[in-house]
Amino acid sequence: MKILVLSDSHHTSLETLDFEKFDAVIHCGDYGNSLASFNHRNVFFVKGNCDIYGEDALLLELFGKKVYVTHGNQENVKYGLDRLIYRALEKEADVILFGHTHQQMCFIEEGILFLNPGSYPNGYIVILDEEIQLYQEGKIKSVLYRW
């Protein structure tokens, strides 16, 4: 299993990404002019506060996990994560993917994994079976996590 998680790419083109080498690609909003790049079968996206098209949030079943995807603006994540945590509990999610802050985050709260990839291309996340790879400005940090 290999999942790419992006967010806040704004006007950075995603055309050079090879979406087919991932089992799933998830964009957490503010995709800018990259909407045409999302026509692959394995791409899921939500709209951010700068977007027009897309759902506000998605609840996906991915590889045995219940994954909630949101941009984070509706949960006011720039001012705290309480609303996002409550939303995660309400949705009975295993994993929350969100953006909006442009700050990469990886933490577990109430048994739920919360991931924010940061702002692409400077930050993004690759989820593998046994680890989460956080990429920040070309450097990688791996976090052990069994999907």
Buried (B, 14 or more C-beta within 10 A) or exposed (E): EEBBBBBBBBEBEBEEBEBEEBEBBBBBBBBBEBBEBBEEEBBBBBBBEBBEEBEEBBEBEBEEEBBBBBBBBBBEBEEEBEBBBEBBEEBEBBBBBBBBBBBBBBEEEEEBBBBBBBBBBBBBBBBEEEBBBBBBEEEEEEBEBEB
